[in-house]
Amino acid sequence: MRGYIPGYELRTPQALGETLELLSREPGAWKLFAGGTDLMVLLEAGKLAHQNYINIWNLDELRGIEITDEHVDLGALTTYTDMQANEVLRDEFPMLCQAASETGGLAIQNRGTLGGNIVNASPAADSPPALLAYDAEIELISSNGTRWIQYHCFHTGYKQMNIRPDELLSKIRLRRNQRITHQYYRKVGTRKAQAISKVCFAGVAGINKGLIEDVRIALGSVAPIPLRCAKTEAVLRGKNPDKALADIAVEELSREIAPIDDIRSTGAYRLRVCLNLLREFLKQL
């Protein structure tokens, strides 16, 4: 069934301060509406839990990609199309651009936002594994101030996040000059385009003098939240990337994750794919 449109209220503040004041005055009563690529699906299905929405699409304070010598800051309203068009992101953070290019179709990419992909909190989202592998930070703001947190601390459980009812996600920050020498991103779905992932893999590594100086591995669609594989990373750091190490890492990953069966795939299939993708990533090293 379709949602009953007169049963919903949508406000469109003209400034960020007005939005924050409304969230502060009635915490929990309002849900933010940006690109709407997920919310409109729920509306059509009559499954929207909230009744009150704040349209933030026109807030310039949440737009833009700012580049300094140390960081790239992406406004929460940065679209998938914006990311693919940015030269610095394409050169230094190609996994994020690849994730953007594999999210939905062109209409979704023109409208969907990076901030929305994060706070929608789907474990099958395409951009979070790349953000985790890049060790991203996010900025949360409210009428009481601003705080930065590591992105890997943001998702706390299925559809649960480290964000207060009076806060909104304003920026995503990526550190430049991470000495990354290898990057690998792969989304596995039922088909090539416009599919929800069965497994999403993102890995980065820095090789120095033949050894793995640093490595970060993240997975989507294998746990209630996008997952950093810290135990598998630990067995790789400081080691020579040979076949023996790959065997050890694959064994560790098989213990670290426990994918479930659901409507899109089986846990056994997901586990096998994750192990194969890990081997493919390590072959590059």
C-alpha positions in Angstrom: 0.0 0.0 0.0 1.1 3.6 -0.6 1.7 6.1 2.2 -1.0 8.6 2.8 0.6 11.9 1.8 -1.6 14.2 4.0 -0.5 12.1 7.0 3.0 13.4 6.8 4.5 16.9 7.5 7.5 18.1 5.6 9.3 21.4 6.6 11.9 23.1 4.5 14.1 25.4 6.7 16.1 28.1 4.9 19.3 27.8 7.0 21.2 25.1 8.9 20.7 27.0 12.2 16.9 26.8 11.8 17.2 23.0 11.2 19.3 22.5 14.3 17.0 24.6 16.4 14.0 22.4 15.4 15.9 19.2 16.1 16.9 20.6 19.5 13.4 21.8 20.4 11.7 18.5 19.6 14.4 15.8 19.7 13.3 12.5 18.1 10.2 14.0 16.6 11.7 14.9 13.2 13.6 12.8 10.6 15.9 14.4 8.1 15.0 14.2 4.4 17.8 14.7 1.8 17.9 12.9 -1.5 15.0 10.7 -0.5 16.2 7.7 -2.6 15.5 5.3 0.3 12.7 7.2 2.1 10.5 7.5 -1.1 10.6 3.7 -1.5 9.4 3.3 2.1 6.7 6.0 1.5 5.4 4.1 -1.6 5.3 0.9 0.5 3.5 2.7 3.3 6.3 1.8 5.7 7.6 5.2 6.9 7.9 5.1 10.7 8.1 8.8 11.1 5.4 11.3 10.3 7.5 14.5 10.5 10.3 15.3 8.1 12.8 18.2 7.6 13.9 18.7 4.0 17.6 19.6 4.1 18.2 19.3 0.4 18.6 23.1 -0.1 21.1 23.7 2.7 24.3 25.0 1.2 26.2 24.5 4.5 26.0 20.7 3.9 27.2 20.8 0.3 30.6 21.0 -1.3 33.9 19.1 -1.4 36.7 21.0 0.4 40.3 20.1 -0.3 43.4 21.0 1.8 46.9 19.6 1.9 45.9 17.3 4.8 42.2 16.4 4.2 39.3 16.1 1.8 36.0 17.1 3.5 32.8 16.0 1.8 29.5 17.7 2.8 26.8 15.3 3.8 24.8 16.3 0.8 27.6 15.3 -1.6 25.9 13.1 -4.3 27.3 10.0 -5.9 27.7 12.0 -9.1 29.6 14.8 -7.3 32.1 12.2 -6.0 32.7 10.6 -9.4 33.3 14.1 -10.9 36.0 15.1 -8.4 39.6 14.7 -9.6 41.2 14.3 -6.2 38.7 11.6 -5.1 39.3 9.8 -8.4 43.1 9.9 -8.0 43.4 9.3 -4.2 40.2 7.6 -3.1 39.1 5.6 -6.1 37.2 3.0 -4.1 34.7 5.6 -3.0 34.2 6.7 -6.6 33.8 3.1 -7.6 31.2 2.6 -4.9 29.4 5.7 -6.1 29.4 4.4 -9.7 27.9 1.1 -8.6 25.1 2.5 -6.4 21.8 2.3 -8.2 21.4 4.0 -11.6 22.1 7.5 -12.9 19.0 8.9 -11.3 19.9 7.5 -7.9 23.5 8.8 -8.3 22.3 12.3 -9.1 20.0 12.5 -6.1 21.4 10.1 -3.5 23.9 11.5 -0.9 26.9 10.2 0.9 25.5 11.4 4.2 22.2 9.7 3.5 24.0 6.4 2.7 25.7 6.5 6.0 22.7 7.4 8.3 20.4 5.1 6.5 22.6 2.5 8.3 22.1 -0.4 5.9 24.7 -3.1 6.4 24.5 -3.6 2.6 25.3 0.0 1.7 28.0 0.4 -0.9 30.1 3.4 0.4 30.6 2.5 4.1 33.2 -0.3 3.5 35.3 2.1 1.4 35.0 4.8 4.1 36.0 2.3 6.8 39.0 1.2 4.8 40.1 4.8 4.3 39.7 5.4 8.1 37.2 8.2 7.6 36.0 10.6 10.3 32.6 12.2 10.5 31.4 15.5 11.9 28.2 15.6 13.9 26.6 19.0 14.7 23.8 20.3 16.9 22.7 23.6 18.3 25.0 22.8 21.3 28.2 22.4 19.2 30.2 20.1 17.0 32.0 16.8 17.6 34.2 14.6 15.4 34.2 10.8 15.7 36.0 8.0 13.8 33.6 6.5 11.3 34.3 3.0 12.6 32.7 4.1 16.0 29.5 5.3 14.4 27.5 2.2 13.7 26.7 0.4 17.0 24.1 -2.2 15.9 21.6 -2.9 13.2 20.1 0.6 12.3 21.7 2.0 15.5 24.2 4.8 15.4 26.3 7.0 17.7 24.3 10.1 17.0 21.9 12.0 19.3 18.4 12.9 18.3 19.3 16.6 18.1 22.4 16.0 15.9 22.9 15.7 12.2 25.8 14.4 10.1 27.4 17.4 8.4 30.8 16.3 7.0 32.8 13.2 6.1 36.6 13.7 6.3 39.3 11.6 4.5 43.0 12.0 5.4 45.3 12.5 2.5 48.9 11.2 2.2 48.1 7.8 3.9 51.0 6.1 2.1 48.5 3.6 0.5 50.1 1.6 -2.3 47.3 -0.8 -3.1 43.5 -0.5 -3.1 40.9 -3.1 -3.9 37.1 -2.7 -4.0 34.6 -5.3 -5.1 30.8 -5.4 -4.9 29.1 -8.8 -5.5 25.4 -8.8 -6.3 22.9 -10.8 -8.3 23.6 -8.6 -11.3 26.1 -6.0 -12.4 23.9 -2.9 -12.1 21.2 -1.7 -9.6 21.6 -4.6 -7.2 21.8 -4.7 -3.4 25.2 -6.3 -2.5 25.5 -9.8 -1.2 29.1 -9.0 -0.2 31.0 -5.7 -0.5 34.8 -5.8 0.1 37.2 -2.8 0.5 40.9 -3.2 1.3 43.9 -0.8 1.4 47.5 -1.6 2.1 50.8 0.1 2.2 53.9 -1.9 1.3 57.3 -0.7 2.5 60.5 -2.6 1.9 58.5 -5.7 0.9 56.4 -5.8 4.1 52.8 -4.8 4.8 53.3 -1.6 6.7 49.6 -1.0 7.2 46.4 -2.6 6.1 42.7 -2.0 6.5 39.9 -4.4 5.4 36.2 -3.7 5.6 33.1 -5.7 4.6 29.5 -4.9 3.9 26.5 -7.3 4.0 28.1 -9.8 6.3 27.2 -8.4 9.7 24.5 -6.2 11.3 26.8 -3.2 10.5 29.5 -2.4 8.0 32.5 -4.2 9.5 36.2 -3.5 10.0 38.1 -6.8 10.1 40.6 -5.8 12.9 41.7 -9.3 13.7 42.5 -10.2 10.1 44.4 -6.9 9.7 46.5 -7.7 12.8 47.8 -11.0 11.4 48.9 -9.2 8.2 50.7 -6.1 9.5 54.5 -6.2 9.4 54.5 -9.5 7.4 55.7 -10.5 3.9 52.7 -10.8 1.6 53.2 -14.4 0.4 50.9 -17.4 -0.1 51.6 -18.7 3.4 50.4 -15.4 4.9 47.3 -15.4 2.7 46.4 -18.8 4.0 46.7 -17.6 7.6 44.7 -14.4 6.8 41.9 -16.4 5.2 41.7 -18.7 8.2 41.5 -15.7 10.5 38.8 -14.1 8.5 36.8 -17.3 8.5 36.7 -17.1 12.3 36.2 -13.3 12.5 32.9 -13.1 10.4 29.7 -15.1 10.7 27.4 -14.1 7.8 23.7 -15.0 8.0 21.2 -16.5 5.5 18.7 -14.0 4.2 16.5 -13.3 1.2 19.5 -12.3 -1.0 22.0 -15.0 -0.2 23.2 -17.7 2.2 25.8 -17.3 4.9 27.9 -20.1 3.4 28.0 -18.3 0.0 28.9 -14.9 1.6 31.7 -16.5 3.6 33.2 -18.2 0.6 33.0 -15.0 -1.4 34.7 -13.0 1.4 37.5 -15.5 1.6 38.0 -15.4 -2.2 38.0 -11.6 -2.3 40.6 -11.5 0.5 42.9 -13.8 -1.5 42.4 -11.6 -4.6 43.3 -8.5 -2.6 46.4 -10.1 -1.1 47.6 -11.3 -4.5 47.9 -7.6 -5.5 50.4 -7.1 -2.7 
